[in-house]
Amino acid sequence: MTWITMDRASGTPLFRQIYAHFRKAILQGEMKSGTALPSTRELASALHVSRNVVVEAYEQLFAEGYIESRHGSGTYVADGTFLDLARHALPSIPLAAMTSSVGTAHADLIDFRHGIPALNQFPRKLWGQLAQRICADTSDEAFGYGKPEGSTELRAVLAQYLLRTRGVICEPEQLIITTGATQAINLIAKLLLPGGKEIIIEDPITKEIHTLFSLPGTTLSPVPADDQGMMTHLLPTDGKPCFIYVTPSHQFPLGGVLPIQRRVQLIQYASASDCYIVEDDYDSEFRYEGAPVSSLQGLDPDRVIYIGTFSKILSPALRMGYLILPRSLVETARGLKWLTDLHTPSLEQLILARFIEGGYLDRHVAKMKKLYRKRRDYLIQALVHTFADKVTILGYSTGLHLVAEFTGAVFTPALLAQIEQSGVRVYPVSVHALDKNKHRKRIILGYGNLSEERIAEGIRRLGSIMQ
Ligand SMILES: Cc1ncc(COP(=O)(O)O)c(C=O)c1O
């Protein structure tokens, strides 16, 4: 029987400990593909835990593609899950718009803009109290020029938070606090692209990425994404990429979660091509089926550059994000950040550090996840009720938006203008795609900042135009 040392005092949930044990054993090849896992009943009894705990761990492994169930015969390690990276110690407990307005604004416009959190839920009072305390307590030095990489205090708490919640492996020295993920992406372009190179991107991906990476002499090589993210078997065989840009925890905009087999393939490809992977993890804290999936960075910290943001979990107005770099790139990136804007505002960084340290961020994320799940479920219900079998809903497991595909519809500029005139704004997927034809029937519907009443009314208005 599998022996797993359970640490009941560690604060890490028991299901996470079981998940982490199997994940590590599978990635390192100790449990080869095809190996049977013990039944949930047997394992629960051996570990003296409830069966639900084991079921939850297995569900997470299943969701991330590490294991598969064979009808009637149990649970087995899936194919393609061995990652030959002996040099890296895996974490012992890994864890985890631009607007495109068409037509004239309606007086009572319901805007399904993606990527906007519930703005009326920002913890104003607490943030204000923390700001007041920082102003009263902080040394005079904090009001001078800071360091380009950002506050030592914030980088220390953030490194711990990311290991705990996202399985990111880094020292605070590898972190640079940026003004949002957008600046982090800009810095990467400046860091890796001088002279012009090839970049592999997912297609579709945000239109801002197309613009940001379309520098003189640079070639974009799109690899199509499906409902599981980048189709890694279609990675080009002849190129010499400088880096591969991916959103593996929640593909933007289609919403797929990259399974472990594709993660392994991606890392092997990057390793063979001797290039970096840039992981943009913009909103995956809000995963509604199971816990957040672990980062790609945690699988190969020397090859993966990790980007995160507080725009979705707190507020885009903070303009607070971060970049985690392999050590060899840190010094040059610090220099570039200094030349860009010297540093991210210091007082906000100190407030955020206290917010995370005090456990308020964990509480806020848990609270918002409940609210967004309700809004998502409500939106799905409204779509099915209005459009029945004419709508297919994609990418709804994570984040603040989903994608709806309509049978027989094509979202032309004329149709989008008509929709907007009826008082609802939706966002076509094709705007973000290089291969636009594939996505003409699809729109992105953001629900983070819309109440149930507004969602219901918005879908009613959409239905009156589309039907
Ligand atoms: C995929 C993706 N990356 C990055 C960002 C930028 O976020 P930030 O506000 O941190 O600049 C967005 C914004 O919605 C996004 O969709």
The ligand as an SDF file (V2000), in Angstrom:
LIG
                    3D

 16 16  0  0  0  0  0  0  0  0999 V2000
   -4.0560   37.3640  -20.8270 C   0  0  0  0  0  0  0  0  0  0  0  0
   -3.8670   38.6730  -20.1170 C   0  0  0  0  0  0  0  0  0  0  0  0
   -2.6360   39.0030  -19.6990 N   0  0  0  0  0  0  0  0  0  0  0  0
   -2.4100   40.1730  -19.0780 C   0  0  0  0  0  0  0  0  0  0  0  0
   -3.4160   41.0940  -18.8570 C   0  0  0  0  0  0  0  0  0  0  0  0
   -3.0530   42.4300  -18.2630 C   0  0  0  0  0  0  0  0  0  0  0  0
   -3.3170   42.6180  -16.9350 O   0  0  0  0  0  0  0  0  0  0  0  0
   -2.7830   43.8830  -16.1350 P   0  0  0  0  0  0  0  0  0  0  0  0
   -3.9840   44.6920  -15.7400 O   0  0  0  0  0  0  0  0  0  0  0  0
   -2.0900   43.3140  -14.9570 O   0  0  0  0  0  0  0  0  0  0  0  0
   -1.8380   44.6990  -16.9760 O   0  0  0  0  0  0  0  0  0  0  0  0
   -4.7170   40.7990  -19.2670 C   0  0  0  0  0  0  0  0  0  0  0  0
   -5.8090   41.7470  -19.0200 C   0  0  0  0  0  0  0  0  0  0  0  0
   -6.9890   41.4390  -19.0440 O   0  0  0  0  0  0  0  0  0  0  0  0
   -4.9440   39.5510  -19.9110 C   0  0  0  0  0  0  0  0  0  0  0  0
   -6.1740   39.2170  -20.3460 O   0  0  0  0  0  0  0  0  0  0  0  0
  1  2  1  0
  2  3  1  0
  2 15  2  0
  3  4  2  0
  4  5  1  0
  5  6  1  0
  5 12  2  0
  6  7  1  0
  7  8  1  0
  8  9  2  0
  8 10  1  0
  8 11  1  0
 12 13  1  0
 12 15  1  0
 13 14  2  0
 15 16  1  0
M  END
$$$$
